[in-house]
């Protein structure tokens, strides 16, 4: 398939609502998705230059503190139970395994603030 044919196929898929360019979410055509991805990349670079390493570290720390306040001890315990279930059997997620084994996981405890 030629490059022109590949672009036509990608454009068709984009017009059907599929994201065909990483970072192009929301674009209604291949060209629109390319422009969105490029603009988002530039925006990220500018923000990185503004904040620097320390700024990103502080942002991550604040986000972690906020999430800890949202979840609380119970939320982290439930999340850990679900994660532990998924790590012992790699063919299914923790939620799938919990359901198949009849283990109750209260996801409302770690979905607060969403």
N, CA, C and O atoms as CSV, one atom per row, in Angstrom:
chain,resi,resn,atom,element,x,y,z
A,1,UNK,N,N,0.854,-1.170,0.000
A,1,UNK,CA,C,0.000,0.000,0.000
A,1,UNK,C,C,0.904,1.239,0.000
A,1,UNK,O,O,1.859,1.317,0.773
A,2,UNK,N,N,0.603,2.178,-0.848
A,2,UNK,CA,C,1.422,3.390,-0.939
A,2,UNK,C,C,1.145,4.313,0.241
A,2,UNK,O,O,0.154,4.158,0.955
A,3,UNK,N,N,2.022,5.253,0.424
A,3,UNK,CA,C,1.874,6.208,1.514
A,3,UNK,C,C,0.566,6.991,1.374
A,3,UNK,O,O,-0.112,7.282,2.360
A,4,UNK,N,N,0.236,7.318,0.145
A,4,UNK,CA,C,-0.999,8.063,-0.107
A,4,UNK,C,C,-2.219,7.203,0.248
A,4,UNK,O,O,-3.186,7.707,0.820
A,5,UNK,N,N,-2.176,5.926,-0.084
A,5,UNK,CA,C,-3.269,5.015,0.249
A,5,UNK,C,C,-3.379,4.833,1.770
A,5,UNK,O,O,-4.477,4.792,2.325
A,6,UNK,N,N,-2.219,4.725,2.428
A,6,UNK,CA,C,-2.219,4.578,3.881
A,6,UNK,C,C,-2.828,5.805,4.552
A,6,UNK,O,O,-3.603,5.676,5.499
A,7,UNK,N,N,-2.482,6.978,4.069
A,7,UNK,CA,C,-3.046,8.211,4.634
A,7,UNK,C,C,-4.549,8.285,4.399
A,7,UNK,O,O,-5.300,8.722,5.271
A,8,UNK,N,N,-4.983,7.857,3.221
A,8,UNK,CA,C,-6.420,7.859,2.923
A,8,UNK,C,C,-7.155,6.915,3.872
A,8,UNK,O,O,-8.239,7.242,4.355
A,9,UNK,N,N,-6.576,5.754,4.138
A,9,UNK,CA,C,-7.185,4.787,5.058
A,9,UNK,C,C,-7.225,5.352,6.485
A,9,UNK,O,O,-8.233,5.229,7.180
A,10,UNK,N,N,-6.125,5.967,6.906
A,10,UNK,CA,C,-6.096,6.572,8.244
A,10,UNK,C,C,-7.113,7.701,8.351
A,10,UNK,O,O,-7.771,7.846,9.381
A,11,UNK,N,N,-7.248,8.504,7.295
A,11,UNK,CA,C,-8.215,9.594,7.296
A,11,UNK,C,C,-9.637,9.042,7.398
A,11,UNK,O,O,-10.469,9.588,8.122
A,12,UNK,N,N,-9.910,7.964,6.671
A,12,UNK,CA,C,-11.239,7.342,6.728
A,12,UNK,C,C,-11.553,6.887,8.159
A,12,UNK,O,O,-12.648,7.123,8.669
A,13,UNK,N,N,-10.573,6.230,8.798
A,13,UNK,CA,C,-10.776,5.739,10.162
A,13,UNK,C,C,-10.952,6.901,11.146
A,13,UNK,O,O,-11.750,6.815,12.078
A,14,UNK,N,N,-10.199,7.987,10.930
A,14,UNK,CA,C,-10.320,9.158,11.801
A,14,UNK,C,C,-11.705,9.783,11.662
A,14,UNK,O,O,-12.297,10.213,12.652
A,15,UNK,N,N,-12.215,9.831,10.445
A,15,UNK,CA,C,-13.546,10.402,10.218
A,15,UNK,C,C,-14.647,9.559,10.848
A,15,UNK,O,O,-15.745,10.052,11.109
A,16,UNK,N,N,-14.345,8.280,11.091
A,16,UNK,CA,C,-15.303,7.401,11.773
A,16,UNK,C,C,-15.201,7.517,13.293
A,16,UNK,O,O,-15.949,6.870,14.026
A,17,UNK,N,N,-14.259,8.356,13.760
A,17,UNK,CA,C,-14.148,8.598,15.188
A,17,UNK,C,C,-12.981,7.921,15.879
A,17,UNK,O,O,-12.795,8.096,17.083
A,18,UNK,N,N,-12.191,7.153,15.145
A,18,UNK,CA,C,-11.047,6.473,15.739
A,18,UNK,C,C,-9.864,7.430,15.860
A,18,UNK,O,O,-9.624,8.245,14.968
A,19,UNK,N,N,-9.135,7.329,16.953
A,19,UNK,CA,C,-7.910,8.111,17.103
A,19,UNK,C,C,-6.792,7.335,16.424
A,19,UNK,O,O,-6.438,6.240,16.861
A,20,UNK,N,N,-6.238,7.896,15.360
A,20,UNK,CA,C,-5.213,7.198,14.578
A,20,UNK,C,C,-3.828,7.818,14.757
A,20,UNK,O,O,-2.836,7.274,14.274
A,21,UNK,N,N,-3.761,8.949,15.447
A,21,UNK,CA,C,-2.483,9.623,15.720
A,21,UNK,C,C,-2.366,9.760,17.230
A,21,UNK,O,O,-3.244,10.354,17.855
A,22,UNK,N,N,-1.309,9.231,17.834
A,22,UNK,CA,C,-1.147,9.399,19.287
A,22,UNK,C,C,-1.155,10.882,19.653
A,22,UNK,O,O,-0.403,11.677,19.089
A,23,UNK,N,N,-2.008,11.240,20.598
A,23,UNK,CA,C,-2.132,12.640,20.999
A,23,UNK,C,C,-3.143,13.411,20.170
A,23,UNK,O,O,-3.359,14.598,20.415
A,24,UNK,N,N,-3.769,12.763,19.195
A,24,UNK,CA,C,-4.709,13.442,18.313
A,24,UNK,C,C,-6.160,13.244,18.694
A,24,UNK,O,O,-7.049,13.465,17.872
A,25,UNK,N,N,-6.413,12.837,19.907
A,25,UNK,CA,C,-7.778,12.565,20.363
A,25,UNK,C,C,-8.674,13.770,20.134
A,25,UNK,O,O,-8.332,14.891,20.509
A,26,UNK,N,N,-9.816,13.533,19.519
A,26,UNK,CA,C,-10.784,14.589,19.280
A,26,UNK,C,C,-10.770,15.127,17.861
A,26,UNK,O,O,-11.707,15.811,17.449
A,27,UNK,N,N,-9.730,14.831,17.116
A,27,UNK,CA,C,-9.666,15.302,15.737
A,27,UNK,C,C,-10.606,14.519,14.842
A,27,UNK,O,O,-10.717,13.300,14.972
A,28,UNK,N,N,-11.281,15.204,13.939
A,28,UNK,CA,C,-12.278,14.565,13.069
A,28,UNK,C,C,-11.714,14.125,11.727
A,28,UNK,O,O,-12.444,13.610,10.880
A,29,UNK,N,N,-10.403,14.329,11.529
A,29,UNK,CA,C,-9.747,13.881,10.305
A,29,UNK,C,C,-8.294,13.596,10.650
A,29,UNK,O,O,-7.825,13.963,11.727
A,30,UNK,N,N,-7.587,12.949,9.748
A,30,UNK,CA,C,-6.174,12.660,9.972
A,30,UNK,C,C,-5.395,13.960,10.164
A,30,UNK,O,O,-4.579,14.075,11.079
A,31,UNK,N,N,-5.652,14.928,9.300
A,31,UNK,CA,C,-4.933,16.205,9.392
A,31,UNK,C,C,-5.220,16.902,10.724
A,31,UNK,O,O,-4.309,17.433,11.358
A,32,UNK,N,N,-6.482,16.900,11.144
A,32,UNK,CA,C,-6.841,17.536,12.417
A,32,UNK,C,C,-6.142,16.845,13.584
A,32,UNK,O,O,-5.664,17.510,14.503
A,33,UNK,N,N,-6.080,15.511,13.551
A,33,UNK,CA,C,-5.411,14.780,14.620
A,33,UNK,C,C,-3.917,15.081,14.640
A,33,UNK,O,O,-3.323,15.204,15.712
A,34,UNK,N,N,-3.312,15.201,13.474
A,34,UNK,CA,C,-1.886,15.541,13.412
A,34,UNK,C,C,-1.629,16.917,14.015
A,34,UNK,O,O,-0.666,17.100,14.759
A,35,UNK,N,N,-2.487,17.885,13.697
A,35,UNK,CA,C,-2.323,19.240,14.229
A,35,UNK,C,C,-2.530,19.266,15.739
A,35,UNK,O,O,-1.792,19.940,16.458
A,36,UNK,N,N,-3.534,18.531,16.223
A,36,UNK,CA,C,-3.774,18.484,17.667
A,36,UNK,C,C,-2.579,17.878,18.393
A,36,UNK,O,O,-2.142,18.399,19.419
A,37,UNK,N,N,-2.055,16.784,17.864
A,37,UNK,CA,C,-0.917,16.122,18.502
A,37,UNK,C,C,0.295,17.043,18.533
A,37,UNK,O,O,1.005,17.111,19.536
A,38,UNK,N,N,0.528,17.742,17.448
A,38,UNK,CA,C,1.670,18.655,17.376
A,38,UNK,C,C,1.514,19.795,18.382
A,38,UNK,O,O,2.466,20.149,19.078
A,39,UNK,N,N,0.324,20.361,18.454
A,39,UNK,CA,C,0.076,21.455,19.395
A,39,UNK,C,C,0.199,21.011,20.834
A,39,UNK,O,O,0.740,21.741,21.665
A,40,UNK,N,N,-0.301,19.811,21.146
A,40,UNK,CA,C,-0.198,19.301,22.510
A,40,UNK,C,C,1.253,19.036,22.883
A,40,UNK,O,O,1.655,19.255,24.026
A,41,UNK,N,N,2.031,18.570,21.932
A,41,UNK,CA,C,3.449,18.321,22.199
A,41,UNK,C,C,4.169,19.632,22.493
A,41,UNK,O,O,4.960,19.721,23.432
A,42,UNK,N,N,3.890,20.635,21.689
A,42,UNK,CA,C,4.517,21.949,21.911
A,42,UNK,C,C,4.112,22.521,23.265
A,42,UNK,O,O,4.934,23.090,23.983
A,43,UNK,N,N,2.829,22.362,23.604
A,43,UNK,CA,C,2.346,22.856,24.894
A,43,UNK,C,C,3.058,22.178,26.044
A,43,UNK,O,O,3.408,22.826,27.031
A,44,UNK,N,N,3.274,20.883,25.926
A,44,UNK,CA,C,3.979,20.144,26.964
A,44,UNK,C,C,5.425,20.584,27.098
A,44,UNK,O,O,5.953,20.677,28.206
A,45,UNK,N,N,6.061,20.852,25.973
A,45,UNK,CA,C,7.451,21.307,26.005
A,45,UNK,C,C,7.555,22.679,26.680
A,45,UNK,O,O,8.461,22.918,27.479
A,46,UNK,N,N,6.627,23.569,26.352
A,46,UNK,CA,C,6.629,24.904,26.942
A,46,UNK,C,C,6.414,24.810,28.451
A,46,UNK,O,O,7.079,25.494,29.229
A,47,UNK,N,N,5.480,23.958,28.847
A,47,UNK,CA,C,5.197,23.804,30.280
A,47,UNK,C,C,6.412,23.231,31.004
A,47,UNK,O,O,6.718,23.643,32.123
A,48,UNK,N,N,7.097,22.294,30.380
A,48,UNK,CA,C,8.298,21.704,30.978
A,48,UNK,C,C,9.356,22.781,31.192
A,48,UNK,O,O,10.024,22.809,32.225
A,49,UNK,N,N,9.501,23.665,30.208
A,49,UNK,CA,C,10.473,24.745,30.330
A,49,UNK,C,C,10.082,25.716,31.441
A,49,UNK,O,O,10.949,26.246,32.136
A,50,UNK,N,N,8.784,25.950,31.610
A,50,UNK,CA,C,8.314,26.871,32.641
A,50,UNK,C,C,8.537,26.300,34.045
A,50,UNK,O,O,9.004,27.002,34.942
A,51,UNK,N,N,8.198,25.024,34.224
A,51,UNK,CA,C,8.241,24.427,35.556
A,51,UNK,C,C,9.607,23.906,35.954
A,51,UNK,O,O,10.017,24.056,37.105
A,52,UNK,N,N,10.305,23.304,35.030
A,52,UNK,CA,C,11.575,22.674,35.357
A,52,UNK,C,C,11.362,21.406,36.184
A,52,UNK,O,O,10.228,21.040,36.493
A,53,UNK,N,N,12.445,20.751,36.532
A,53,UNK,CA,C,12.382,19.493,37.273
A,53,UNK,C,C,11.701,19.666,38.626
A,53,UNK,O,O,10.847,18.862,39.000
A,54,UNK,N,N,12.074,20.705,39.357
A,54,UNK,CA,C,11.506,20.931,40.684
A,54,UNK,C,C,10.005,21.158,40.619
A,54,UNK,O,O,9.258,20.683,41.474
A,55,UNK,N,N,9.572,21.883,39.606
A,55,UNK,CA,C,8.140,22.151,39.452
A,55,UNK,C,C,7.346,20.877,39.235
A,55,UNK,O,O,6.270,20.705,39.809
A,56,UNK,N,N,7.874,19.977,38.404
A,56,UNK,CA,C,7.186,18.709,38.168
A,56,UNK,C,C,7.191,17.851,39.418
A,56,UNK,O,O,6.214,17.156,39.697
A,57,UNK,N,N,8.286,17.890,40.181
A,57,UNK,CA,C,8.331,17.116,41.426
A,57,UNK,C,C,7.289,17.631,42.410
A,57,UNK,O,O,6.601,16.843,43.059
A,58,UNK,N,N,7.175,18.933,42.522
A,58,UNK,CA,C,6.191,19.516,43.430
A,58,UNK,C,C,4.765,19.182,42.983
A,58,UNK,O,O,3.906,18.876,43.810
A,59,UNK,N,N,4.522,19.243,41.678
A,59,UNK,CA,C,3.205,18.918,41.154
A,59,UNK,C,C,2.842,17.466,41.474
A,59,UNK,O,O,1.714,17.178,41.875
A,60,UNK,N,N,3.795,16.562,41.297
A,60,UNK,CA,C,3.546,15.155,41.599
A,60,UNK,C,C,3.312,14.925,43.074
A,60,UNK,O,O,2.469,14.110,43.451
A,61,UNK,N,N,4.040,15.626,43.903
A,61,UNK,CA,C,3.879,15.496,45.347
A,61,UNK,C,C,2.497,15.975,45.782
A,61,UNK,O,O,1.832,15.322,46.585
A,62,UNK,N,N,2.070,17.116,45.249
A,62,UNK,CA,C,0.740,17.644,45.580
A,62,UNK,C,C,-0.355,16.691,45.106
A,62,UNK,O,O,-1.343,16.472,45.806
A,63,UNK,N,N,-0.173,16.131,43.917
A,63,UNK,CA,C,-1.156,15.173,43.403
A,63,UNK,C,C,-1.239,13.934,44.273
A,63,UNK,O,O,-2.326,13.414,44.527
A,64,UNK,N,N,-0.087,13.463,44.729
A,64,UNK,CA,C,-0.062,12.294,45.605
A,64,UNK,C,C,-0.735,12.566,46.936
A,64,UNK,O,O,-1.456,11.715,47.458
A,65,UNK,N,N,-0.502,13.756,47.490
A,65,UNK,CA,C,-1.147,14.126,48.758
A,65,UNK,C,C,-2.660,14.198,48.595
A,65,UNK,O,O,-3.407,13.726,49.453
A,66,UNK,N,N,-3.103,14.785,47.499
A,66,UNK,CA,C,-4.539,14.896,47.245
A,66,UNK,C,C,-5.168,13.517,47.110
A,66,UNK,O,O,-6.237,13.256,47.661
A,67,UNK,N,N,-4.498,12.636,46.373
A,67,UNK,CA,C,-5.033,11.285,46.185
A,67,UNK,C,C,-5.075,10.527,47.507
A,67,UNK,O,O,-6.018,9.778,47.761
A,68,UNK,N,N,-4.067,10.715,48.347
A,68,UNK,CA,C,-4.040,10.055,49.655
A,68,UNK,C,C,-5.226,10.534,50.496
A,68,UNK,O,O,-5.852,9.733,51.191
A,69,UNK,N,N,-5.537,11.819,50.440
A,69,UNK,CA,C,-6.681,12.353,51.178
A,69,UNK,C,C,-7.992,11.808,50.631
A,69,UNK,O,O,-8.920,11.547,51.397
A,70,UNK,N,N,-8.080,11.634,49.321
A,70,UNK,CA,C,-9.304,11.106,48.704
A,70,UNK,C,C,-9.544,9.657,49.095
A,70,UNK,O,O,-10.667,9.277,49.427
A,71,UNK,N,N,-8.489,8.845,49.056
A,71,UNK,CA,C,-8.639,7.412,49.273
A,71,UNK,C,C,-8.698,7.024,50.730
A,71,UNK,O,O,-9.544,6.221,51.123
A,72,UNK,N,N,-7.833,7.569,51.523
A,72,UNK,CA,C,-7.748,7.159,52.912
A,72,UNK,C,C,-7.177,5.750,53.022
A,72,UNK,O,O,-6.852,5.118,52.016
A,73,UNK,N,N,-7.060,5.272,54.248
A,73,UNK,CA,C,-6.478,3.956,54.516
A,73,UNK,C,C,-7.288,2.845,53.873
A,73,UNK,O,O,-6.724,1.945,53.251
A,74,UNK,N,N,-8.610,2.900,54.019
A,74,UNK,CA,C,-9.467,1.837,53.475
A,74,UNK,C,C,-9.348,1.734,51.959
A,74,UNK,O,O,-9.314,0.636,51.403
A,75,UNK,N,N,-9.285,2.879,51.299
A,75,UNK,CA,C,-9.185,2.871,49.839
A,75,UNK,C,C,-7.908,2.203,49.365
A,75,UNK,O,O,-7.931,1.411,48.423
A,76,UNK,N,N,-6.787,2.519,50.014
A,76,UNK,CA,C,-5.519,1.896,49.639
A,76,UNK,C,C,-5.530,0.404,49.946
A,76,UNK,O,O,-4.941,-0.380,49.201
A,77,UNK,N,N,-6.193,-0.007,51.035
A,77,UNK,CA,C,-6.276,-1.427,51.356
A,77,UNK,C,C,-7.054,-2.188,50.275
A,77,UNK,O,O,-6.634,-3.259,49.838
A,78,UNK,N,N,-8.181,-1.627,49.852
A,78,UNK,CA,C,-8.983,-2.280,48.807
A,78,UNK,C,C,-8.218,-2.338,47.488
A,78,UNK,O,O,-8.250,-3.348,46.785
A,79,UNK,N,N,-7.533,-1.252,47.163
A,79,UNK,CA,C,-6.755,-1.222,45.931
A,79,UNK,C,C,-5.642,-2.268,45.987
A,79,UNK,O,O,-5.369,-2.942,44.994
A,80,UNK,N,N,-5.013,-2.399,47.128
A,80,UNK,CA,C,-3.952,-3.392,47.297
A,80,UNK,C,C,-4.472,-4.811,47.172
A,80,UNK,O,O,-3.809,-5.664,46.581
A,81,UNK,N,N,-5.653,-5.076,47.722
A,81,UNK,CA,C,-6.251,-6.415,47.596
A,81,UNK,C,C,-6.485,-6.752,46.127
A,81,UNK,O,O,-6.174,-7.852,45.671
A,82,UNK,N,N,-7.032,-5.798,45.405
A,82,UNK,CA,C,-7.319,-6.022,43.988
A,82,UNK,C,C,-6.024,-6.198,43.205
A,82,UNK,O,O,-5.939,-7.071,42.341
A,83,UNK,N,N,-5.018,-5.382,43.494
A,83,UNK,CA,C,-3.729,-5.493,42.809
A,83,UNK,C,C,-3.045,-6.808,43.098
A,83,UNK,O,O,-2.441,-7.410,42.211
A,84,UNK,N,N,-3.138,-7.260,44.343
A,84,UNK,CA,C,-2.541,-8.543,44.712
A,84,UNK,C,C,-3.184,-9.698,43.973
A,84,UNK,O,O,-2.504,-10.649,43.587
A,85,UNK,N,N,-4.476,-9.621,43.776
A,85,UNK,CA,C,-5.170,-10.675,43.028
A,85,UNK,C,C,-4.715,-10.717,41.581
A,85,UNK,O,O,-4.575,-11.797,41.007
A,86,UNK,N,N,-4.482,-9.544,40.980
A,86,UNK,CA,C,-4.091,-9.523,39.568
A,86,UNK,C,C,-2.652,-9.970,39.379
A,86,UNK,O,O,-2.307,-10.503,38.324
A,87,UNK,N,N,-1.805,-9.762,40.383
A,87,UNK,CA,C,-0.388,-10.096,40.203
A,87,UNK,C,C,-0.096,-11.577,40.356
A,87,UNK,O,O,0.962,-12.039,39.929
A,88,UNK,N,N,-1.013,-12.340,40.960
A,88,UNK,CA,C,-0.754,-13.765,41.145
A,88,UNK,C,C,-1.196,-14.593,39.946
A,88,UNK,O,O,-0.662,-15.678,39.717
A,89,UNK,N,N,-2.154,-14.104,39.186
A,89,UNK,CA,C,-2.617,-14.789,37.977
A,89,UNK,C,C,-2.581,-13.772,36.849
A,89,UNK,O,O,-3.396,-12.850,36.822
A,90,UNK,N,N,-1.651,-13.929,35.921
A,90,UNK,CA,C,-1.424,-12.901,34.910
A,90,UNK,C,C,-2.435,-12.916,33.765
A,90,UNK,O,O,-2.415,-12.022,32.919
A,91,UNK,N,N,-3.310,-13.906,33.725
A,91,UNK,CA,C,-4.249,-13.987,32.610
A,91,UNK,C,C,-5.530,-13.203,32.843
A,91,UNK,O,O,-6.331,-13.048,31.921
A,92,UNK,N,N,-5.742,-12.704,34.061
A,92,UNK,CA,C,-6.944,-11.921,34.317
A,92,UNK,C,C,-6.635,-10.787,35.290
A,92,UNK,O,O,-5.687,-10.863,36.072
A,93,UNK,N,N,-7.450,-9.738,35.230
A,93,UNK,CA,C,-7.237,-8.596,36.117
A,93,UNK,C,C,-7.670,-8.963,37.531
A,93,UNK,O,O,-8.316,-9.987,37.756
A,94,UNK,N,N,-7.300,-8.103,38.475
A,94,UNK,CA,C,-7.704,-8.338,39.854
A,94,UNK,C,C,-9.212,-8.351,40.008
A,94,UNK,O,O,-9.759,-9.168,40.748
A,95,UNK,N,N,-9.893,-7.437,39.301
A,95,UNK,CA,C,-11.351,-7.394,39.358
A,95,UNK,C,C,-11.989,-8.650,38.791
A,95,UNK,O,O,-12.963,-9.159,39.346
A,96,UNK,N,N,-11.444,-9.156,37.683
A,96,UNK,CA,C,-11.963,-10.386,37.082
A,96,UNK,C,C,-11.762,-11.567,38.016
A,96,UNK,O,O,-12.663,-12.384,38.209
A,97,UNK,N,N,-10.556,-11.647,38.599
A,97,UNK,CA,C,-10.263,-12.764,39.492
A,97,UNK,C,C,-11.139,-12.694,40.743
A,97,UNK,O,O,-11.654,-13.716,41.196
A,98,UNK,N,N,-11.310,-11.504,41.299
A,98,UNK,CA,C,-12.160,-11.345,42.480
A,98,UNK,C,C,-13.582,-11.809,42.182
A,98,UNK,O,O,-14.204,-12.500,42.990
A,99,UNK,N,N,-14.086,-11.422,41.015
A,99,UNK,CA,C,-15.443,-11.817,40.635
A,99,UNK,C,C,-15.551,-13.327,40.461
A,99,UNK,O,O,-16.520,-13.935,40.915
A,100,UNK,N,N,-14.563,-13.938,39.806
A,100,UNK,CA,C,-14.631,-15.378,39.554
A,100,UNK,C,C,-14.494,-16.188,40.836
A,100,UNK,O,O,-15.013,-17.301,40.921
A,101,UNK,N,N,-13.799,-15.643,41.837
A,101,UNK,CA,C,-13.615,-16.365,43.100
A,101,UNK,C,C,-14.582,-15.908,44.181
A,101,UNK,O,O,-14.519,-16.382,45.315
A,102,UNK,N,N,-15.476,-14.987,43.833
A,102,UNK,CA,C,-16.472,-14.517,44.782
A,102,UNK,C,C,-15.904,-13.637,45.886
A,102,UNK,O,O,-16.472,-13.564,46.976
A,103,UNK,N,N,-14.784,-12.968,45.612
A,103,UNK,CA,C,-14.165,-12.073,46.591
A,103,UNK,C,C,-14.752,-10.683,46.390
A,103,UNK,O,O,-14.736,-10.148,45.281
A,104,UNK,N,N,-15.270,-10.100,47.472
A,104,UNK,CA,C,-15.895,-8.787,47.386
A,104,UNK,C,C,-14.834,-7.688,47.464
A,104,UNK,O,O,-14.100,-7.591,48.447
A,105,UNK,N,N,-14.763,-6.872,46.429
A,105,UNK,CA,C,-13.877,-5.711,46.397
A,105,UNK,C,C,-14.769,-4.477,46.320
A,105,UNK,O,O,-15.512,-4.306,45.353
A,106,UNK,N,N,-14.702,-3.626,47.322
A,106,UNK,CA,C,-15.511,-2.414,47.351
A,106,UNK,C,C,-14.763,-1.297,46.636
A,106,UNK,O,O,-14.011,-0.544,47.256
A,107,UNK,N,N,-14.979,-1.194,45.314
A,107,UNK,CA,C,-14.253,-0.203,44.515
A,107,UNK,C,C,-14.637,1.226,44.855
A,107,UNK,O,O,-13.897,2.155,44.530
A,108,UNK,N,N,-15.773,1.419,45.499
A,108,UNK,CA,C,-16.157,2.780,45.869
A,108,UNK,C,C,-15.155,3.391,46.842
A,108,UNK,O,O,-15.056,4.613,46.947
A,109,UNK,N,N,-14.413,2.543,47.552
A,109,UNK,CA,C,-13.442,3.047,48.508
A,109,UNK,C,C,-12.214,3.642,47.845
A,109,UNK,O,O,-11.527,4.462,48.454
A,110,UNK,N,N,-11.917,3.247,46.604
A,110,UNK,CA,C,-10.765,3.867,45.935
A,110,UNK,C,C,-11.152,4.571,44.657
A,110,UNK,O,O,-10.304,4.811,43.798
A,111,UNK,N,N,-12.424,4.906,44.518
A,111,UNK,CA,C,-12.883,5.663,43.357
A,111,UNK,C,C,-13.383,7.044,43.783
A,111,UNK,O,O,-13.978,7.756,42.974
A,112,UNK,N,N,-13.154,7.431,45.031
A,112,UNK,CA,C,-13.598,8.728,45.514
A,112,UNK,C,C,-12.956,9.865,44.748
A,112,UNK,O,O,-11.825,9.758,44.275
A,113,UNK,N,N,-13.686,10.941,44.634
A,113,UNK,CA,C,-13.131,12.154,44.031
A,113,UNK,C,C,-13.038,12.106,42.516
A,113,UNK,O,O,-12.426,12.994,41.921
A,114,UNK,N,N,-13.611,11.120,41.881
A,114,UNK,CA,C,-13.524,11.002,40.428
A,114,UNK,C,C,-14.626,11.787,39.774
A,114,UNK,O,O,-14.722,11.811,38.547
